Amino acid sequence: MKPTIDAGEPASTQQQKNMSRHMRTTVRLNDALLDEAKREARRRRGTLTSLIEESLRKELAHSKAGPRRKVVLPVSRCRGGVLPGVDLSDNASLLDIMEEGSPLDKLR
């Protein structure tokens, strides 16, 4: 007995009906992303097409959920500016200071 999808029709008959409602298209994906998607589809024991369709449906449903509520970020009212020895235009020295975990007193 063939597997059925709905209404007791054989899966192949149902799939043939659905094929007329599908569009074939080309999508360019990053190689690493495509490889990861193929692995995920295999892990789920599904097809790459079904994974892409499911992901698109979720993303589109998420975007239709409406606008996100506005987040109000706090604004600091502290005064004083940058501590002596800290040059905001020098990424390397900022990274060194953050990695050292220097106590603030040492920078003053």
C-alpha positions, 0 to 999 in steps of 0.5 A, a space after each residue: 500500500 502506498 503512503 497517503 497524504 490526504 483523502 486516501 489518495 496515493 502520495 504520488 497522485 497528490 504530489 502530482 497535483 501539487 507539482 502544478 502549483 509549484 514554481 521552479 526558480 534559481 536562488 544564489 546562496 553562499 556555499 557554506 550556508 547551502 551546505 549547512 542547509 543540506 545537512 539540516 534537511 538530511 538531519 530532519 529526513 526531509 528535502 532542501 526544498 521543504 526546509 527552504 519553504 518552511 524557513 520562508 514561511 516562518 520568516 514571512 509570518 514573523 514579519 507579518 506579526 506587526 511592528 515591534 514595540 519601540 524600545 526606549 534606551 536609557 541615557 546616561 546623565 554622568 559627566 566627566 567624559 573619557 578617562 585619561 589614557 583612553 584614546 577612542 580613536 585607537 582600537 588597538 589600545 582600547 582592546 588592550 585596555 579591555 583585555 587587561 581588565 585594568 582597574 579604573 583607578 589605574 587609568 585615572 
